[in-house]
């Protein structure tokens, strides 16, 4: 998403940066840096981004990733590897009992992400590959050691075939 849309929507609403920053729970100088492109909007934590998008009523077509050829190619690579693994072992891949073993509903972003990933039949290292990040970095998202950035959340939604509001219980 282009950072300019934040300024444009804020001005349409007749809000100052300070007013908007107060409503979404971020400092005015941080909001200014996102608007001016000094900070990469794709690295904004997903919860802050969604609060911003809700206050500004940013349309979905501006929020979600258009179809990405590179990501589609990576998805094909993962499917091809899965088929080869299934042929080599002669066994059907089973989804972990992780989903069934949880007694309480997920509470954190990481737990929600882990459930959705497992439910979609992906291993953590496959998702890390699809996101083009190292597996330990991805594991920090699932273990709540690192906030999930908006850009990563958009790609995750595409990979898992869901909206990120569904994944992160927003």
DSSP file (Angstrom, degrees, kcal/mol; ACC not computed):
  #  RESIDUE AA STRUCTURE BP1 BP2  ACC     N-H-->O    O-->H-N    N-H-->O    O-->H-N    TCO  KAPPA ALPHA  PHI   PSI    X-CA   Y-CA   Z-CA
    1    1 A X              0   0    0      0, 0.0     2,-0.3     0, 0.0    40,-0.2   0.000 360.0 360.0 360.0 141.1    0.0    0.0    0.0
    2    2 A X    >   -     0   0    0      1,-0.1     3,-1.4    60,-0.1     4,-0.3  -0.578 360.0-139.1 -76.4 132.4    1.2    3.5   -0.8
    3    3 A X  T >> S+     0   0    0     -2,-0.3     3,-1.4     1,-0.3     4,-0.8   0.768  96.3  73.5 -64.1 -25.3    2.0    5.6    2.3
    4    4 A X  H 3> S+     0   0    0      1,-0.3     4,-2.3     2,-0.2    -1,-0.3   0.747  82.3  69.2 -61.8 -23.7    0.4    8.6    0.6
    5    5 A X  H <> S+     0   0    0     -3,-1.4     4,-2.7     1,-0.2    -1,-0.3   0.813  92.5  58.9 -66.7 -28.7   -3.1    7.2    1.1
    6    6 A X  H <> S+     0   0    0     -3,-1.4     4,-2.4    -4,-0.3    -1,-0.2   0.958 109.5  42.0 -64.1 -49.7   -2.8    7.7    4.8
    7    7 A X  H  X S+     0   0    0     -4,-0.8     4,-2.6     2,-0.2     5,-0.2   0.929 115.0  51.5 -61.4 -45.5   -2.3   11.5    4.4
    8    8 A X  H  X S+     0   0    0     -4,-2.3     4,-2.0     1,-0.2    -2,-0.2   0.930 113.6  42.7 -58.9 -48.8   -5.0   11.7    1.7
    9    9 A X  H  X S+     0   0    0     -4,-2.7     4,-1.6     2,-0.2    -1,-0.2   0.867 112.8  53.7 -67.1 -37.2   -7.6    9.9    3.9
   10   10 A X  H  <>S+     0   0    0     -4,-2.4     5,-2.2    -5,-0.2     4,-0.4   0.920 110.2  46.8 -63.5 -43.5   -6.6   11.8    7.0
   11   11 A X  H ><5S+     0   0    0     -4,-2.6     3,-1.0     1,-0.2    -2,-0.2   0.875 108.4  55.3 -67.8 -36.7   -7.1   15.1    5.1
   12   12 A X  H 3<5S+     0   0    0     -4,-2.0    -1,-0.2     1,-0.3    -2,-0.2   0.855 108.4  49.4 -61.2 -34.1  -10.5   14.0    3.7
   13   13 A X  T 3<5S-     0   0    0     -4,-1.6    -1,-0.3    -5,-0.1    -2,-0.2   0.553 113.7-123.2 -80.6  -8.3  -11.6   13.3    7.3
   14   14 A X  T < 5 +     0   0    0     -3,-1.0     2,-0.3    -4,-0.4    -3,-0.2   0.837  62.2 143.7  70.3  33.3  -10.4   16.8    8.3
   15   15 A X      < -     0   0    0     -5,-2.2    -1,-0.2     4,-0.0     2,-0.2  -0.774  46.0-133.4-107.3 149.4   -8.0   15.4   11.0
   16   16 A X     >  -     0   0    0     -2,-0.3     4,-2.4     1,-0.1     5,-0.2  -0.510  31.7-108.4 -87.2 166.7   -4.6   16.6   12.1
   17   17 A X  H  > S+     0   0    0      1,-0.2     4,-2.9     2,-0.2     5,-0.2   0.898 120.8  53.2 -61.4 -39.2   -1.8   14.1   12.5
   18   18 A X  H  > S+     0   0    0      2,-0.2     4,-2.2     1,-0.2    -1,-0.2   0.911 109.2  48.0 -63.5 -42.8   -2.0   14.6   16.3
   19   19 A X  H  > S+     0   0    0      2,-0.2     4,-1.9     1,-0.2    -2,-0.2   0.940 115.3  44.4 -62.5 -47.8   -5.7   13.8   16.3
   20   20 A X  H  X S+     0   0    0     -4,-2.4     4,-1.9     1,-0.2     5,-0.2   0.926 111.9  52.2 -63.9 -44.7   -5.3   10.7   14.2
   21   21 A X  H  X>S+     0   0    0     -4,-2.9     5,-2.4     1,-0.2     4,-1.1   0.897 109.3  51.0 -59.2 -40.4   -2.3    9.5   16.2
   22   22 A X  H  <5S+     0   0    0     -4,-2.2    -1,-0.2     1,-0.2    -2,-0.2   0.881 108.9  50.9 -64.2 -38.7   -4.2    9.8   19.4
   23   23 A X  H  <5S+     0   0    0     -4,-1.9    -1,-0.2     1,-0.2    -2,-0.2   0.823 117.0  38.4 -70.4 -31.1   -7.1    7.8   18.0
   24   24 A X  H  <5S-     0   0    0     -4,-1.9    -1,-0.2     2,-0.2    -2,-0.2   0.502 112.7-113.5-100.1  -4.1   -4.9    4.9   16.9
   25   25 A X  T  <5S+     0   0    0     -4,-1.1     2,-0.3     1,-0.3    -3,-0.2   0.872  73.8 115.4  79.1  37.8   -2.5    5.0   19.8
   26   26 A X      < -     0   0    0     -5,-2.4    -1,-0.3    -6,-0.1    -2,-0.2  -0.927  69.5 -95.0-132.2 162.8    0.7    6.0   18.2
   27   27 A X     >  -     0   0    0     -2,-0.3     4,-2.1     1,-0.1     3,-0.3  -0.442  30.4-123.5 -75.4 150.3    2.9    9.1   18.5
   28   28 A X  H  > S+     0   0    0      1,-0.2     4,-2.6     2,-0.2     5,-0.2   0.874 110.6  53.8 -61.8 -40.0    2.4   11.9   16.1
   29   29 A X  H  > S+     0   0    0      2,-0.2     4,-1.9     1,-0.2    -1,-0.2   0.844 107.8  51.0 -67.6 -31.1    6.0   11.9   14.9
   30   30 A X  H  > S+     0   0    0     -3,-0.3     4,-1.9     2,-0.2    -1,-0.2   0.928 110.8  48.3 -68.8 -44.9    5.8    8.2   14.1
   31   31 A X  H  X S+     0   0    0     -4,-2.1     4,-2.7     1,-0.2    -2,-0.2   0.911 110.1  53.1 -59.4 -43.0    2.6    8.8   12.1
   32   32 A X  H  X S+     0   0    0     -4,-2.6     4,-2.4     1,-0.2     6,-0.3   0.902 106.5  52.2 -59.1 -42.3    4.4   11.6   10.3
   33   33 A X  H  <>S+     0   0    0     -4,-1.9     6,-1.8     2,-0.2     5,-1.7   0.872 110.5  48.0 -64.4 -36.6    7.2    9.4    9.4
   34   34 A X  H ><5S+     0   0    0     -4,-1.9     3,-0.9     4,-0.2    -2,-0.2   0.929 112.5  48.9 -67.3 -44.5    4.8    6.8    7.9
   35   35 A X  H 3<5S+     0   0    0     -4,-2.7    -2,-0.2     1,-0.2    -1,-0.2   0.880 113.3  46.6 -61.9 -38.7    3.0    9.5    5.9
   36   36 A X  T 3<5S-     0   0    0     -4,-2.4    -1,-0.2    -5,-0.2    -2,-0.2   0.481 113.7-115.6 -85.0  -2.7    6.2   11.0    4.5
   37   37 A X  T < 5S+     0   0    0     -3,-0.9    -3,-0.2    -4,-0.4    -4,-0.1   0.576  83.1 121.0  80.7   8.4    7.6    7.6    3.6
   38   38 A X  S   <S+     0   0    0     -5,-1.7     2,-0.4    -6,-0.3    -4,-0.2   0.852  76.2  46.0 -71.5 -33.3   10.5    7.8    6.1
   39   39 A X  S    S-     0   0    0     -6,-1.8     2,-0.6    -9,-0.1    -2,-0.2  -0.894  97.6-114.8-106.3 140.6    9.2    4.6    7.7
   40   40 A X    >   -     0   0    0     -2,-0.4     3,-2.1     1,-0.2     4,-0.3  -0.631  16.9-149.8 -75.4 118.7    8.1    1.6    5.6
   41   41 A X  G >  S+     0   0    0     -2,-0.6     3,-1.4     1,-0.3   109,-0.3   0.784  94.5  67.6 -61.8 -26.8    4.4    1.2    6.0
   42   42 A X  G 3  S+     0   0    0      1,-0.3   109,-2.9   108,-0.2   110,-0.6   0.661  97.8  53.4 -66.6 -15.3    4.9   -2.6    5.4
   43   43 A X  G <  S+     0   0    0     -3,-2.1    -1,-0.3   107,-0.2     2,-0.2   0.418  79.6 116.1 -99.3  -0.5    6.8   -2.8    8.7
   44   44 A X  S <  S-     0   0    0     -3,-1.4   106,-3.2    -4,-0.3   107,-0.1  -0.501  81.5 -99.0 -67.8 133.8    4.0   -1.1   10.7
   45   45 A X  B  >  -A  149   0A   0    104,-0.3     4,-2.5    -2,-0.2     3,-0.3  -0.268  31.4-122.1 -55.2 140.3    2.6   -3.6   13.3
   46   46 A X  H  > S+     0   0    0    102,-2.7     4,-2.6     1,-0.2     5,-0.2   0.845 108.8  52.7 -57.8 -40.3   -0.6   -5.2   12.0
   47   47 A X  H  > S+     0   0    0    101,-0.2     4,-2.0     2,-0.2    -1,-0.2   0.904 111.4  46.2 -65.5 -40.5   -2.8   -4.0   15.0
   48   48 A X  H  > S+     0   0    0     -3,-0.3     4,-2.4     2,-0.2    -2,-0.2   0.915 112.9  50.9 -65.2 -42.3   -1.7   -0.4   14.6
   49   49 A X  H  X S+     0   0    0     -4,-2.5     4,-3.0     1,-0.2    -2,-0.2   0.927 110.4  48.0 -62.1 -44.3   -2.2   -0.6   10.8
   50   50 A X  H  X S+     0   0    0     -4,-2.6     4,-2.4     2,-0.2    -1,-0.2   0.875 110.3  51.8 -66.3 -36.8   -5.7   -2.0   11.2
   51   51 A X  H  X S+     0   0    0     -4,-2.0     4,-2.3    -5,-0.2    -1,-0.2   0.926 112.7  46.5 -62.2 -43.3   -6.6    0.7   13.8
   52   52 A X  H  X S+     0   0    0     -4,-2.4     4,-2.4     1,-0.2    -2,-0.2   0.925 112.5  49.1 -62.8 -46.6   -5.4    3.3   11.3
   53   53 A X  H  X>S+     0   0    0     -4,-3.0     5,-2.0     1,-0.2     4,-0.8   0.869 112.0  49.5 -63.3 -37.1   -7.3    1.7    8.4
   54   54 A X  H  <5S+     0   0    0     -4,-2.4     3,-0.3     2,-0.2    -2,-0.2   0.927 112.3  45.9 -68.7 -45.0  -10.5    1.5   10.5
   55   55 A X  H  <5S+     0   0    0     -4,-2.3    -2,-0.2     1,-0.2    -1,-0.2   0.910 120.7  39.3 -64.0 -41.7  -10.3    5.2   11.7
   56   56 A X  H  <5S-     0   0    0     -4,-2.4    -1,-0.2    -5,-0.2    -2,-0.2   0.544 103.4-131.9 -85.8  -7.1   -9.6    6.4    8.1
   57   57 A X  T  <5 -     0   0    0     -4,-0.8     2,-0.3    -3,-0.3    -3,-0.2   0.930  32.7-171.9  53.5  49.8  -12.0    3.9    6.5
   58   58 A X      < -     0   0    0     -5,-2.0    -1,-0.2    -6,-0.1     5,-0.1  -0.587  26.2-112.0 -73.1 128.6   -9.3    2.9    4.0
   59   59 A X    >>  -     0   0    0     -2,-0.3     3,-1.8     1,-0.1     4,-0.8  -0.274  18.8-118.7 -66.0 148.8  -10.9    0.6    1.3
   60   60 A X  H >> S+     0   0    0      1,-0.3     4,-2.5     2,-0.2     3,-0.9   0.839 110.4  64.2 -55.1 -37.6   -9.9   -3.0    1.2
   61   61 A X  H 34 S+     0   0    0      1,-0.3    -1,-0.3     2,-0.2    -2,-0.1   0.740 104.5  47.5 -65.0 -18.6   -8.6   -2.8   -2.3
   62   62 A X  H <4 S+     0   0    0     -3,-1.8    -1,-0.3     1,-0.1    -2,-0.2   0.693 114.5  47.4 -87.4 -21.4   -5.9   -0.4   -1.0
   63   63 A X  H << S+     0   0    0     -3,-0.9    -2,-0.2    -4,-0.8     2,-0.2   0.894  98.4  71.0 -87.4 -44.4   -5.1   -2.6    1.9
   64   64 A X  S  < S-     0   0    0     -4,-2.5     2,-0.1     1,-0.1    91,-0.1  -0.464  85.5-104.0 -88.0 149.9   -4.7   -6.1    0.4
   65   65 A X        -     0   0    0     -2,-0.2     3,-0.1    89,-0.1    -1,-0.1  -0.397  30.5-126.2 -66.7 134.2   -1.9   -7.3   -1.8
   66   66 A X        -     0   0    0      1,-0.2     2,-0.1    -2,-0.1    -1,-0.1  -0.361  55.0 -66.5 -70.0 164.8   -2.6   -7.6   -5.5
   67   67 A X        -     0   0    0      1,-0.1     2,-0.6    -2,-0.1    -1,-0.2  -0.340  56.5-148.0 -58.2 127.3   -1.8  -11.0   -6.9
   68   68 A X     >  -     0   0    0      1,-0.2     4,-2.3    -3,-0.1     5,-0.1  -0.882  12.2-159.9-104.9 121.0    2.0  -11.5   -6.7
   69   69 A X  H  > S+     0   0    0     -2,-0.6     4,-2.3     2,-0.2    -1,-0.2   0.885  94.5  52.3 -65.7 -38.9    3.7  -13.5   -9.4
   70   70 A X  H  > S+     0   0    0      2,-0.2     4,-2.0     1,-0.2    -1,-0.2   0.923 111.5  45.9 -64.7 -43.2    6.8  -14.1   -7.2
   71   71 A X  H  > S+     0   0    0      1,-0.2     4,-2.3     2,-0.2    -1,-0.2   0.891 111.1  53.1 -67.1 -38.9    4.6  -15.4   -4.3
   72   72 A X  H  X S+     0   0    0     -4,-2.3     4,-2.2     2,-0.2    -1,-0.2   0.900 108.2  51.2 -60.4 -40.8    2.6  -17.6   -6.7
   73   73 A X  H  X S+     0   0    0     -4,-2.3     4,-2.1     2,-0.2    -2,-0.2   0.908 109.8  49.2 -63.4 -42.5    5.8  -19.1   -8.0
   74   74 A X  H  X S+     0   0    0     -4,-2.0     4,-2.3     2,-0.2    -2,-0.2   0.893 109.1  52.6 -64.6 -39.6    7.0  -19.9   -4.4
   75   75 A X  H  X S+     0   0    0     -4,-2.3     4,-2.3     1,-0.2    -1,-0.2   0.904 108.9  50.0 -61.7 -41.2    3.6  -21.5   -3.6
   76   76 A X  H  X S+     0   0    0     -4,-2.2     4,-2.5     2,-0.2    -2,-0.2   0.900 108.7  53.0 -62.8 -40.9    4.0  -23.7   -6.7
   77   77 A X  H  X S+     0   0    0     -4,-2.1     4,-2.3     2,-0.2    -2,-0.2   0.913 109.5  48.2 -60.4 -43.6    7.5  -24.7   -5.5
   78   78 A X  H  X S+     0   0    0     -4,-2.3     4,-2.4     2,-0.2    -2,-0.2   0.924 112.3  48.3 -64.5 -44.3    6.1  -25.7   -2.1
   79   79 A X  H  X S+     0   0    0     -4,-2.3     4,-2.3     2,-0.2    -2,-0.2   0.893 111.2  51.0 -62.5 -39.8    3.3  -27.7   -3.7
   80   80 A X  H  X S+     0   0    0     -4,-2.5     4,-2.3     2,-0.2    -1,-0.2   0.909 110.6  48.4 -63.6 -42.9    5.8  -29.4   -6.0
   81   81 A X  H  X S+     0   0    0     -4,-2.3     4,-2.6     2,-0.2    -2,-0.2   0.894 110.1  52.4 -64.6 -40.0    8.1  -30.3   -3.1
   82   82 A X  H  X S+     0   0    0     -4,-2.4     4,-2.7     2,-0.2    -2,-0.2   0.927 109.4  49.0 -61.6 -44.7    5.1  -31.7   -1.1
   83   83 A X  H  X S+     0   0    0     -4,-2.3     4,-2.3     1,-0.2    -2,-0.2   0.921 112.1  48.7 -61.0 -43.6    4.1  -33.9   -4.1
   84   84 A X  H  X S+     0   0    0     -4,-2.3     4,-2.4     1,-0.2    -1,-0.2   0.903 111.8  49.3 -63.6 -41.0    7.7  -35.2   -4.4
   85   85 A X  H  X S+     0   0    0     -4,-2.6     4,-2.4     2,-0.2     5,-0.3   0.912 110.8  50.2 -63.6 -42.6    7.8  -35.9   -0.6
   86   86 A X  H  X S+     0   0    0     -4,-2.7     4,-2.1     1,-0.2     5,-0.3   0.898 112.6  46.5 -63.9 -40.6    4.5  -37.7   -0.7
   87   87 A X  H  < S+     0   0    0     -4,-2.3    -1,-0.2     2,-0.2    -2,-0.2   0.902 112.9  50.4 -67.2 -40.4    5.7  -39.9   -3.6
   88   88 A X  H  < S+     0   0    0     -4,-2.4    -2,-0.2     1,-0.2    -1,-0.2   0.893 120.9  32.4 -66.9 -40.0    9.0  -40.6   -2.0
   89   89 A X  H  < S-     0   0    0     -4,-2.4    -1,-0.2     2,-0.2    -2,-0.2   0.708  93.2-140.3 -91.7 -20.5    7.6  -41.7    1.3
   90   90 A X     <  +     0   0    0     -4,-2.1     2,-0.3    -5,-0.3    -3,-0.1   0.598  65.4 112.3  71.9   9.3    4.4  -43.2    0.0
   91   91 A X  S    S-     0   0    0     -5,-0.3     2,-0.4    -6,-0.3    -1,-0.3  -0.839  71.2-114.9-115.4 153.1    2.4  -41.7    2.9
   92   92 A X        -     0   0    0     -2,-0.3     2,-0.3    -3,-0.1    -5,-0.0  -0.673  36.4-111.5 -83.2 137.3   -0.2  -39.1    3.0
   93   93 A X        -     0   0    0     -2,-0.4     2,-0.4   -11,-0.1    -1,-0.1  -0.517  33.0-150.0 -70.4 129.5    0.8  -35.9    4.9
   94   94 A X        -     0   0    0     -2,-0.3     2,-0.3    -3,-0.0     3,-0.1  -0.791  12.5-122.2-102.9 145.6   -1.1  -35.5    8.1
   95   95 A X        -     0   0    0     -2,-0.4    24,-0.1     1,-0.1    23,-0.1  -0.681  41.9 -99.0 -82.5 139.0   -2.0  -32.2    9.7
   96   96 A X    >   -     0   0    0     -2,-0.3     3,-0.7     1,-0.1     4,-0.2  -0.090  17.4-126.0 -57.1 151.6   -0.8  -31.9   13.3
   97   97 A X  T 3> S+     0   0    0      1,-0.2     4,-2.1     2,-0.1     3,-0.4   0.394  85.2 107.7 -77.4   5.2   -3.0  -32.6   16.2
   98   98 A X  H 3> S+     0   0    0      1,-0.2     4,-0.8     2,-0.2    -1,-0.2   0.872  74.0  52.1 -51.0 -43.9   -2.0  -29.1   17.4
   99   99 A X  H X4 S+     0   0    0     -3,-0.7     3,-0.5     1,-0.2    -1,-0.2   0.901 112.8  43.7 -62.5 -41.8   -5.4  -27.7   16.5
  100  100 A X  H 34 S+     0   0    0     -3,-0.4    -1,-0.2    -4,-0.2    -2,-0.2   0.789 106.3  61.3 -76.5 -27.4   -7.3  -30.3   18.5
  101  101 A X  H 3< S+     0   0    0     -4,-2.1     2,-0.5     2,-0.0    -1,-0.2   0.650  79.3  98.7 -77.4 -14.4   -5.0  -30.3   21.5
  102  102 A X    <<  -     0   0    0     -4,-0.8     4,-0.1    -3,-0.5     3,-0.0  -0.621  50.5-172.8 -78.3 123.5   -5.7  -26.6   22.4
  103  103 A X        +     0   0    0     -2,-0.5     2,-0.3     2,-0.1    -1,-0.2   0.884  69.1  46.1 -81.8 -40.5   -8.2  -26.4   25.1
  104  104 A X  S    S-     0   0    0      1,-0.1     3,-0.1     0, 0.0     2,-0.0  -0.711  94.7-100.2-103.8 153.5   -8.7  -22.6   25.0
  105  105 A X        -     0   0    0     -2,-0.3    -1,-0.1     1,-0.1    -2,-0.1  -0.341  53.8 -86.2 -66.0 153.9   -9.1  -20.4   22.0
  106  106 A X        -     0   0    0      1,-0.1    -1,-0.1     5,-0.1     3,-0.0  -0.293  42.1-178.1 -63.4 145.7   -6.0  -18.5   20.9
  107  107 A X        +     0   0    0     -3,-0.1     2,-0.2     0, 0.0    -1,-0.1   0.719  57.4  57.8-114.3 -34.9   -5.3  -15.2   22.6
  108  108 A X  S  > S-     0   0    0      1,-0.1     4,-2.3    34,-0.1     5,-0.2  -0.552  83.4-113.9-101.1 163.7   -2.2  -13.8   21.0
  109  109 A X  H  > S+     0   0    0      1,-0.2     4,-2.7     2,-0.2     5,-0.2   0.911 117.5  52.9 -57.8 -43.3   -1.4  -13.0   17.4
  110  110 A X  H  > S+     0   0    0      1,-0.2     4,-2.7     2,-0.2    -1,-0.2   0.897 108.6  48.2 -62.6 -42.2    1.2  -15.7   17.3
  111  111 A X  H  > S+     0   0    0      2,-0.2     4,-2.4     1,-0.2    -1,-0.2   0.908 112.4  49.3 -65.5 -41.0   -1.2  -18.4   18.5
  112  112 A X  H  X S+     0   0    0     -4,-2.3     4,-2.3     2,-0.2    -2,-0.2   0.928 112.2  48.6 -61.3 -44.6   -3.8  -17.3   15.9
  113  113 A X  H  X S+     0   0    0     -4,-2.7     4,-2.7     1,-0.2    -2,-0.2   0.922 110.5  50.5 -61.9 -45.3   -1.1  -17.4   13.2
  114  114 A X  H  X S+     0   0    0     -4,-2.7     4,-2.6     1,-0.2     5,-0.2   0.918 111.0  48.9 -61.2 -44.1    0.1  -20.9   14.3
  115  115 A X  H  X S+     0   0    0     -4,-2.4     4,-2.8     1,-0.2    -1,-0.2   0.925 113.2  46.1 -61.8 -45.4   -3.5  -22.3   14.3
  116  116 A X  H  X S+     0   0    0     -4,-2.3     4,-1.8     2,-0.2    -2,-0.2   0.902 112.9  50.4 -65.3 -40.4   -4.2  -20.8   10.8
  117  117 A X  H  <>S+     0   0    0     -4,-2.7     5,-2.3     2,-0.2     4,-0.4   0.946 114.3  43.1 -62.3 -48.6   -0.9  -22.1    9.4
  118  118 A X  H ><5S+     0   0    0     -4,-2.6     3,-1.4     1,-0.2    -2,-0.2   0.913 112.0  54.4 -64.5 -42.6   -1.5  -25.6   10.7
  119  119 A X  H 3<5S+     0   0    0     -4,-2.8    -1,-0.2     1,-0.3    -2,-0.2   0.823 107.4  50.9 -60.3 -31.7   -5.1  -25.6    9.6
  120  120 A X  T 3<5S-     0   0    0     -4,-1.8    -1,-0.3    -5,-0.2    -2,-0.2   0.531 119.3-113.7 -83.9  -6.3   -4.0  -24.7    6.1
  121  121 A X  T < 5 +     0   0    0     -3,-1.4     2,-0.3    -4,-0.4    -3,-0.2   0.703  68.5 137.0  86.2  20.3   -1.5  -27.6    6.2
  122  122 A X      < -     0   0    0     -5,-2.3    -1,-0.3    -6,-0.2     2,-0.3  -0.750  47.6-136.1-101.0 147.8    1.7  -25.6    6.1
  123  123 A X     >  -     0   0    0     -2,-0.3     4,-1.9     1,-0.1     3,-0.4  -0.669  29.0-113.0 -91.0 157.0    4.9  -26.2    8.1
  124  124 A X  H  > S+     0   0    0     -2,-0.3     4,-2.4     1,-0.2     5,-0.2   0.886 117.2  52.8 -59.2 -41.0    6.6  -23.2    9.7
  125  125 A X  H  > S+     0   0    0      1,-0.2     4,-2.0     2,-0.2    -1,-0.2   0.832 107.0  53.5 -67.5 -29.8    9.6  -23.5    7.5
  126  126 A X  H  > S+     0   0    0     -3,-0.4     4,-2.5     2,-0.2    -1,-0.2   0.914 109.8  46.9 -67.8 -42.6    7.4  -23.6    4.4
  127  127 A X  H  X S+     0   0    0     -4,-1.9     4,-2.3     2,-0.2    -2,-0.2   0.906 110.4  52.8 -66.5 -40.3    5.7  -20.3    5.4
  128  128 A X  H  X>S+     0   0    0     -4,-2.4     5,-2.5     1,-0.2     4,-0.7   0.919 110.3  48.7 -59.6 -43.1    9.1  -18.7    6.1
  129  129 A X  H ><5S+     0   0    0     -4,-2.0     3,-0.9     1,-0.2    -2,-0.2   0.926 110.6  50.3 -61.3 -45.3   10.3  -19.8    2.6
  130  130 A X  H 3<5S+     0   0    0     -4,-2.5    -1,-0.2     1,-0.3    -2,-0.2   0.855 112.6  46.5 -63.3 -34.8    7.1  -18.3    1.1
  131  131 A X  H 3<5S-     0   0    0     -4,-2.3    -1,-0.3    -5,-0.2    -2,-0.2   0.572 110.6-125.3 -81.5  -9.3    7.6  -15.0    2.9
  132  132 A X  T <<5S+     0   0    0     -3,-0.9     2,-0.3    -4,-0.7    -3,-0.2   0.908  71.0 117.9  62.3  44.4   11.3  -15.0    1.9
  133  133 A X  S   <S-     0   0    0     -5,-2.5    -1,-0.3    -6,-0.1     2,-0.1  -0.889  73.2 -88.5-131.3 164.6   12.4  -14.7    5.5
  134  134 A X    >>  -     0   0    0     -2,-0.3     4,-1.9     1,-0.1     3,-0.6  -0.470  35.4-120.6 -73.5 145.7   14.5  -17.0    7.8
  135  135 A X  H 3> S+     0   0    0      1,-0.2     4,-2.7     2,-0.2     5,-0.2   0.863 111.6  56.5 -56.4 -40.4   12.6  -19.6    9.7
  136  136 A X  H 3> S+     0   0    0      1,-0.2     4,-1.4     2,-0.2    -1,-0.2   0.869 106.2  51.4 -62.1 -32.8   13.8  -18.3   13.1
  137  137 A X  H <> S+     0   0    0     -3,-0.6     4,-1.0     2,-0.2    -1,-0.2   0.934 111.1  47.1 -66.4 -45.1   12.4  -14.8   12.2
  138  138 A X  H >X S+     0   0    0     -4,-1.9     4,-1.7     1,-0.2     3,-0.7   0.911 108.1  56.0 -62.0 -41.6    9.0  -16.5   11.4
  139  139 A X  H 3X S+     0   0    0     -4,-2.7     4,-2.1     1,-0.3    -1,-0.2   0.831  99.8  60.2 -61.0 -31.7    9.1  -18.5   14.6
  140  140 A X  H 3<>S+     0   0    0     -4,-1.4     5,-2.7    -3,-0.2     6,-1.3   0.850 103.0  52.2 -64.6 -32.6    9.5  -15.2   16.6
  141  141 A X  H X<5S+     0   0    0     -4,-1.0     3,-1.2    -3,-0.7    -2,-0.2   0.948 112.4  43.7 -65.4 -47.9    6.1  -14.1   15.1
  142  142 A X  H 3<5S+     0   0    0     -4,-1.7    -2,-0.2     1,-0.3    -1,-0.2   0.794 114.7  49.8 -69.0 -27.7    4.4  -17.3   16.2
  143  143 A X  T 3<5S-     0   0    0     -4,-2.1    -1,-0.3    -5,-0.2    -2,-0.2   0.281 112.1-118.5 -94.6  11.1    6.1  -17.2   19.6
  144  144 A X  T < 5S+     0   0    0     -3,-1.2    -3,-0.2     2,-0.2    -4,-0.1   0.787  81.0 121.9  58.5  31.3    5.1  -13.6   20.2
  145  145 A X  S   <S+     0   0    0     -5,-2.7     2,-0.3     1,-0.2    -4,-0.2   0.538  76.2  32.1 -94.4 -10.0    8.7  -12.5   20.4
  146  146 A X  S    S-     0   0    0     -6,-1.3    -1,-0.2    -5,-0.1    -2,-0.2  -0.994  86.4-113.6-147.9 138.2    8.2  -10.0   17.5
  147  147 A X        -     0   0    0     -2,-0.3     2,-0.6    -3,-0.1    -6,-0.1  -0.458  35.9-115.7 -71.0 144.6    5.2   -8.0   16.3
  148  148 A X        -     0   0    0     -2,-0.1  -102,-2.7    -7,-0.1  -101,-0.2  -0.720  30.7-134.5 -85.0 118.5    3.9   -9.0   13.0
  149  149 A X  B  >  -A   45   0A   0     -2,-0.6     4,-2.5  -104,-0.2  -104,-0.3  -0.352  16.6-116.2 -73.2 154.4    4.3   -6.2   10.4
  150  150 A X  H  > S+     0   0    0   -106,-3.2     4,-2.3  -109,-0.3     5,-0.2   0.900 114.2  53.9 -53.6 -47.4    1.5   -5.2    8.1
  151  151 A X  H  > S+     0   0    0   -109,-2.9     4,-1.6     1,-0.2    -1,-0.2   0.878 111.2  45.3 -59.5 -39.7    3.5   -6.3    5.0
  152  152 A X  H  > S+     0   0    0   -110,-0.6     4,-2.8    -3,-0.2    -1,-0.2   0.895 110.6  54.4 -69.3 -40.7    4.1   -9.8    6.3
  153  153 A X  H  X S+     0   0    0     -4,-2.5     4,-2.4     1,-0.2    -2,-0.2   0.876 106.3  51.9 -62.4 -38.0    0.4  -10.0    7.4
  154  154 A X  H  X S+     0   0    0     -4,-2.3     4,-1.8     2,-0.2    -1,-0.2   0.924 112.2  45.4 -64.6 -44.2   -0.8   -9.2    3.9
  155  155 A X  H  X S+     0   0    0     -4,-1.6     4,-2.8     2,-0.2    -2,-0.2   0.898 111.6  52.9 -65.8 -40.1    1.4  -12.0    2.4
  156  156 A X  H  X S+     0   0    0     -4,-2.8     4,-2.9     1,-0.2     5,-0.2   0.913 107.4  51.8 -60.5 -42.6    0.3  -14.4    5.1
  157  157 A X  H  X>S+     0   0    0     -4,-2.4     5,-2.2     1,-0.2     4,-0.9   0.905 111.6  47.3 -61.0 -41.1   -3.3  -13.7    4.3
  158  158 A X  H  <5S+     0   0    0     -4,-1.8     3,-0.3     3,-0.2    -2,-0.2   0.927 113.7  47.2 -65.5 -45.6   -2.6  -14.4    0.6
  159  159 A X  H  <5S+     0   0    0     -4,-2.8    -2,-0.2     1,-0.2    -1,-0.2   0.915 117.9  40.8 -62.6 -44.6   -0.7  -17.6    1.4
  160  160 A X  H  <5S-     0   0    0     -4,-2.9    -1,-0.2    -5,-0.2    -2,-0.2   0.530 108.5-122.8 -85.2  -6.3   -3.3  -19.0    3.8
  161  161 A X  T  <5S+     0   0    0     -4,-0.9     2,-0.3    -3,-0.3    -3,-0.2   0.854  74.3 106.4  69.6  35.2   -6.2  -17.8    1.6
  162  162 A X  S   <S-     0   0    0     -5,-2.2     2,-0.3    -6,-0.2    -1,-0.3  -0.845  76.1-102.1-134.9 169.4   -7.8  -15.7    4.4
  163  163 A X    >>  -     0   0    0     -2,-0.3     4,-1.5    -3,-0.1     3,-1.3  -0.746  34.8-123.2 -88.8 146.4   -8.2  -12.1    5.3
  164  164 A X  H 3> S+     0   0    0     -2,-0.3     4,-2.3     1,-0.3     6,-0.2   0.707 110.6  66.6 -70.8 -13.8   -5.8  -11.0    8.0
  165  165 A X  H 34>S+     0   0    0      2,-0.2     5,-1.6     1,-0.2     4,-0.4   0.853 104.6  46.1 -65.6 -33.5   -8.7   -9.9   10.2
  166  166 A X  H <45S+     0   0    0     -3,-1.3     3,-0.3     3,-0.2    -2,-0.2   0.882 113.9  47.6 -73.7 -39.8   -9.6  -13.6   10.3
  167  167 A X  H  <5S+     0   0    0     -4,-1.5    -2,-0.2     1,-0.2   -51,-0.2   0.937 121.8  32.7 -67.2 -47.3   -6.1  -14.8   11.0
  168  168 A X  T  <5S-     0   0    0     -4,-2.3    -1,-0.2    -5,-0.1    -2,-0.2   0.289 103.3-121.7 -99.8   9.7   -5.3  -12.3   13.8
  169  169 A X  T   5       0   0    0     -4,-0.4    -3,-0.2    -3,-0.3    -4,-0.1   0.918 360.0 360.0  53.4  50.2   -8.8  -12.0   15.3
  170  170 A X      <       0   0    0     -5,-1.6    -1,-0.1    -6,-0.2    -4,-0.1   0.440 360.0 360.0 -86.9 360.0   -9.0   -8.3   14.7
